[in-house]
Amino acid sequence: MDTTSPHGASPGAARAALLVLADGRFPAGGHAHSGGAEAAVKAGRIRDATDLATFCRGRLHTTGLTSAALAAAAAVGADPLVLDEAADARTPSPALRTTARKLGRQLMRAARAAWPCDALDALAAARPRGAHQPVVLGVTAHAAGLGPEDAAHCVAYESVGGPATAVVRLLGLDPFEATAVLARLAPELDQVARRAAEAGRRAPAEGPGALPAASAPLLDITAQAHAAWPVRLFAS
């Protein structure tokens, strides 16, 4: 965990900010999204905790890594508008681009209330319909006195925590089993966050080409189909 604040906050204050930002109750809208789990449940690819673990692991090491690196780069001061364009290029599905920007807009509202700063105001003005959520999270992390690995941890955890919570609702999965899946993934979450943070630190000097572009094509395909469902429990 990074504990050095660019605004001079104490390590304890930075840790507290990390807890606030990563809290599922932070009003950023993530509870309304399943991260592709709803489509996977309907297709029969998630039926139990074992399937959930497989799904989460795949998501973590692909889109989770990519998003975490974007957040880490934003947290160290890389140009958020350049990162937003890089996020677009790494998100082939129009439905997922729309979702990422909607979540970014919702996160921006909460972030500006919690940690008001010029950088968030400038990004909101430049992207009034919303920047990609990981980019907003990285700028928010910097405003809260957090570092790149903190931002990467938030995004990496969110990439698996959202689907796990959704599957509890979709399948009636025992929440203890879902939590156990996340606990067993903890070492891999740390690994992905470290890798993302390392890439993010290089981005200001090397540009977005330094960032990973791992993808999960099936998530893109099913996201497009899911967006057209007339009835669904989750927005994505």
N, C-alpha and C positions, 0 to 999 in steps of 0.2 A: 504494500500500500504506500502510495506517495503521501507524505505528510507536510511537505513544504508548500506554504501558501504564497502565491504571487502578490497577495495583498497584505502579507504580514500576519495572518491569522496563526494562532498557536496550533501545534499538531493536534491537540484535543479538539479544537474547534473545527479543523479540517475533517477529522474523523466523523464528527457529528453531522457536518454538512453532507458527507458521503452517505450516511444513514438516511438522512432526509431525502436525498435525491434518489436513492435506490429503493426507498419504501414503496411498496405496491399501492399504498394509500395516497401517494403524491398525486395531485389531480392533473395528470397528463394524458388521460384517456386510454391508457394501455389495457385496462380491464375489458374494454369492448372488442378486443382483437385476440384471435387465437393463434396467430403466427403460422397459419396453414394447418393447424391441428384439426379444425372442423372438417375440412375437405378430406384429410387423411382418415379420420374416423368414418366418414361416410363411405369412403372407398375400401374400408376394411383393412387399412394398413396400420391402424392403431386399434388394438382390441383389449390390451391389458398393460400392466406396468412394464413388462419386457419390451413390448412394441414402443411404448412411450419413451423408454430409455434410448432405443435405437433411433427414433425420430429426433429426439433432442440432441443426441450426439452428432448426428448428421447436420442438423441446423447450426449447432454451435461452431463446427469446424468449417462451415461454408459461409453462409450469410452472416452468421454471428461474428466470425473473424473479420470479415470485410467491414461490417458496420462498426465494430469495436475500434478498428484502426482509423476510420474516419473520425470517430469521436476523439480518439487520442490525439490525432493531428490538430483538430480544432482546439483541444485543451492546451496545446503548446503554442498556439498563436498562428498556425497556418491560415491563409486567407479562406474564410468560410464560404465565400462565393465560389472560389475555385473548387473547394471541397464539395460544394453542393452540385456543381456540374459533374464532378467525378462520381458522386453518388448516383446521379442520373444515368451515367454511362454504365454503372455496375448494377443497374436495376432494369432488366429487359422488359419486365411486365408493366404495362401502363397501369394496371390495377394496383400493383405494389408501389409504384411511384406516387400515385394519388394517395394511397394509405400513408406512406412515409411523410408526405408533405402535410397531410391532415394531422398526423400525430405530432409533427414538428410545430405546427401552428398552436396546437393545444399545449404542448410543453412550453412553448415560448410565453404563453399567457401566465402560466404558473411560475416560470423562471423569473420573469420580469417583476412579479409581485414579491418573490422570495429574495432574489439577489439582483436588484436593479443596477444596470451598468450601461455605459455607452455602447459597448460591443453588442449587447443584446438588442438595444434600440436600433442600432445601425442595420443589423441583420433583419430585424422585423420590418424596417422601412424598405430594404432592398428586396425582400421576399414577402410581400404582404399576403400571399396565398399560402405561405409556409415554406420553410426550407426543410430539407430532409431531416428526420428526427435525430439520427446520430450526430449530425453536424450541430444542431441546436443543443443537444446534450453536451457536446464537447465545449461549446462556448459557455454554456451554463456551468459546467464543472470548473472552468477557469475563473468565472465570476465568483464561484463559491469558495475559491481558494484551493481547489483540488488539482491534481496532476494528471498526466496522460494515462498512467496505469489505473488510477481511480476511475476515470471516464471509461476506459476499456472494460474494467470489471463491471460497471453498471450495465453497459450494453451487452456484454457476454452473458451476464446473469439474466437480463431481460429476454434474451433470445431463447432461453430454455424455460424460464419461469412462467412466461405467458402461456406457452403450450401446455405446460404441466397443470396450471390452474384451470385452463379451458377444458382439459380432458376430464378433470374431476367433475365438471358440470355436464359435459357431453356424454360421458359413459357412466357417471355415478361411481367413478373409481375412488377407492378408499384414499382420502387425502394423506394418510400416513404413508401409503405406498408411493404416492406422487412426490411427497417430500423426500422420501428415501432415494428416489431416482435422482433428485437434484443433489442430495448430499453425496451420492456416489460419483457424481460428475464433477464435484468440487476440484479435484486435482487438475482435470482437463480445463475447467474454467480458468484456473490460475495460469495454466500454460498458454491458453489462447489470449488472455489479457496481457501477459508479458510479451508475447509475439506481436500483438497489435500495438502495444505501447512502443516497442522498439521501432516498428515501422512508422508510427506517428511522429516520433521524435525526428526522423529523417525528412519528413514531408516538407517542412518550411524551406529547407535548402535544396532538396531534390525534386520537389513537386509531387503531384498526386501519383506519378508513376512509381513512387517508392511504396505505395500502399498495396496490400493484397487485393485481388479481384476474384476471390473464390466464389463460386456460385452453385446454386442447387436448381437446375432446370425444371425439375418436377414441381418445385414450389412455385415457380413462375407460371407454369402451365395450369396448375390447379387453382392458383389465385385468380386467373382470368375466368375460369369456369365458375368459381365460387362467387365472384362479383355479380354474375348473372342469375344466381339462384333467386327465385321469387320469395322464398322463405328461408331464413337462416338465423341462427342464434347470435353469431358474431359478425362484426362488420368486415372482418378479413380472416 
